């Protein structure tokens, strides 16, 4: 990979936000993060309060919203390794904008259905796989190698800040307007992201020459799976992550049903609880590096996995003690924020 002369000249002294292409990517990510948080809040509110979706349907919507990595995660990595990354991100933003933009259009035409939300969740999930893989692959073409970690830190800081603000703002806004209207903002954010990504010119981002000898598509996937399953530690971490994600998936799919239908809290309070979760995750991340250095990553993973059942016990208790339901849910959010995901 060849770096632009301006970057190659002073690799150590480069401040990432002074690099124009990274600044555009950083801004595009900001719009994308805001869109993701607002859409994630508006989806259950629209499905439950407006369309009166049943719990089984809510679980189906949740499954479709996570189906991308399960179905095309592995082949997408191989495909994107052969393609230019920038066009993949552009077309993913187009898919985002069209899918999300269809919701307010259908709402204003009075034809919005749960089936459309399921299709939108599936399309967005697929687009998200390609965008995320291409995004992680394009960063080394935008920044000097020694500054990639700094770039990731900037992106993570922005994501944490937006996660803390967006749900509460969206919750307050839904007190005055219908939740599907929020998707106008979501679609606009992705259009802004698209415009910014189009102005990025990553050096060295070229498609692999298909004329040159290379391993077959299936062989590349098989090799990656072989490395994963041949290492005992990787197998252990894979199983642990799979079990954690199954449990987290059940909670995340049913928590909006529990909060909005069973407990009956307002949408602004639901947004506030999401903000508390983001703030709790940020607070838990502060001592994490020190704990890892002192006790080791594997030991900390095992400890916090063992604490997971205690972190989620407060949620069902909120159904019994309705008077203190909100503090109990907040406690569950704060406790689970420290768990490995």
Secondary structure in CASP SS format (residue, H / E / C, confidence):
PFRMAT SS
TARGET T0000
AUTHOR 0000-0000-0000
METHOD secondary structure of the structure
MODEL  1
X C 1.00
X C 1.00
X C 1.00
X C 1.00
X H 1.00
X H 1.00
X H 1.00
X H 1.00
X H 1.00
X C 1.00
X C 1.00
X C 1.00
X C 1.00
X C 1.00
X C 1.00
X H 1.00
X H 1.00
X H 1.00
X C 1.00
X H 1.00
X H 1.00
X H 1.00
X H 1.00
X H 1.00
X H 1.00
X H 1.00
X H 1.00
X H 1.00
X H 1.00
X H 1.00
X H 1.00
X H 1.00
X H 1.00
X H 1.00
X H 1.00
X H 1.00
X H 1.00
X H 1.00
X H 1.00
X H 1.00
X H 1.00
X H 1.00
X H 1.00
X H 1.00
X H 1.00
X H 1.00
X H 1.00
X H 1.00
X H 1.00
X H 1.00
X C 1.00
X C 1.00
X C 1.00
X C 1.00
X H 1.00
X H 1.00
X H 1.00
X H 1.00
X H 1.00
X H 1.00
X H 1.00
X H 1.00
X H 1.00
X H 1.00
X H 1.00
X C 1.00
X H 1.00
X H 1.00
X H 1.00
X H 1.00
X H 1.00
X H 1.00
X H 1.00
X H 1.00
X H 1.00
X H 1.00
X H 1.00
X H 1.00
X H 1.00
X H 1.00
X H 1.00
X H 1.00
X C 1.00
X C 1.00
X H 1.00
X H 1.00
X H 1.00
X H 1.00
X H 1.00
X H 1.00
X H 1.00
X H 1.00
X H 1.00
X H 1.00
X H 1.00
X H 1.00
X H 1.00
X H 1.00
X H 1.00
X H 1.00
X H 1.00
X H 1.00
X H 1.00
X H 1.00
X H 1.00
X H 1.00
X H 1.00
X H 1.00
X C 1.00
X C 1.00
X C 1.00
X C 1.00
X C 1.00
X H 1.00
X H 1.00
X H 1.00
X H 1.00
X H 1.00
X H 1.00
X H 1.00
X H 1.00
X H 1.00
X H 1.00
X H 1.00
X H 1.00
X H 1.00
X H 1.00
X H 1.00
X H 1.00
X H 1.00
X H 1.00
X H 1.00
X H 1.00
X H 1.00
X H 1.00
X H 1.00
X H 1.00
X H 1.00
X H 1.00
X H 1.00
X H 1.00
X H 1.00
X C 1.00
X C 1.00
X H 1.00
X H 1.00
X H 1.00
X H 1.00
X H 1.00
X H 1.00
X H 1.00
X H 1.00
X H 1.00
X H 1.00
X H 1.00
X H 1.00
X H 1.00
X H 1.00
X H 1.00
X H 1.00
X H 1.00
X H 1.00
X H 1.00
X H 1.00
X H 1.00
X H 1.00
X H 1.00
X H 1.00
X H 1.00
X H 1.00
X H 1.00
X H 1.00
X H 1.00
X C 1.00
X C 1.00
X C 1.00
X C 1.00
X C 1.00
X H 1.00
X H 1.00
X H 1.00
X H 1.00
X H 1.00
X H 1.00
X H 1.00
X H 1.00
X H 1.00
X H 1.00
X H 1.00
X H 1.00
X H 1.00
X H 1.00
X H 1.00
X H 1.00
X H 1.00
X H 1.00
X H 1.00
X H 1.00
X C 1.00
X C 1.00
X C 1.00
X C 1.00
X C 1.00
X C 1.00
X C 1.00
X C 1.00
X C 1.00
X C 1.00
X C 1.00
X C 1.00
X C 1.00
X C 1.00
X C 1.00
X C 1.00
X C 1.00
X C 1.00
X H 1.00
X H 1.00
X H 1.00
X H 1.00
X H 1.00
X H 1.00
X H 1.00
X H 1.00
X H 1.00
X H 1.00
X H 1.00
X H 1.00
X H 1.00
X H 1.00
X C 1.00
X H 1.00
X H 1.00
X H 1.00
X H 1.00
X H 1.00
X H 1.00
X H 1.00
X H 1.00
X H 1.00
X H 1.00
X H 1.00
X H 1.00
X H 1.00
X H 1.00
X H 1.00
X H 1.00
X H 1.00
X H 1.00
X H 1.00
X H 1.00
X H 1.00
X H 1.00
X H 1.00
X H 1.00
X H 1.00
X H 1.00
X H 1.00
X H 1.00
X H 1.00
X H 1.00
X H 1.00
X H 1.00
X C 1.00
X C 1.00
X C 1.00
X H 1.00
X H 1.00
X H 1.00
X H 1.00
X H 1.00
X H 1.00
X H 1.00
X H 1.00
X H 1.00
X H 1.00
X H 1.00
X H 1.00
X H 1.00
X H 1.00
X H 1.00
X H 1.00
X H 1.00
X H 1.00
X H 1.00
X H 1.00
X H 1.00
X H 1.00
X H 1.00
X H 1.00
X H 1.00
X H 1.00
X H 1.00
X H 1.00
X H 1.00
X C 1.00
X H 1.00
X H 1.00
X H 1.00
X H 1.00
X H 1.00
X H 1.00
X H 1.00
X H 1.00
X H 1.00
X H 1.00
X H 1.00
X H 1.00
X H 1.00
X H 1.00
X H 1.00
X H 1.00
X H 1.00
X H 1.00
X H 1.00
X H 1.00
X H 1.00
X H 1.00
X H 1.00
X H 1.00
X C 1.00
X H 1.00
X H 1.00
X H 1.00
X H 1.00
X H 1.00
X H 1.00
X H 1.00
X H 1.00
X H 1.00
X H 1.00
X H 1.00
X H 1.00
X H 1.00
X H 1.00
X H 1.00
X C 1.00
X C 1.00
X C 1.00
X C 1.00
X C 1.00
END
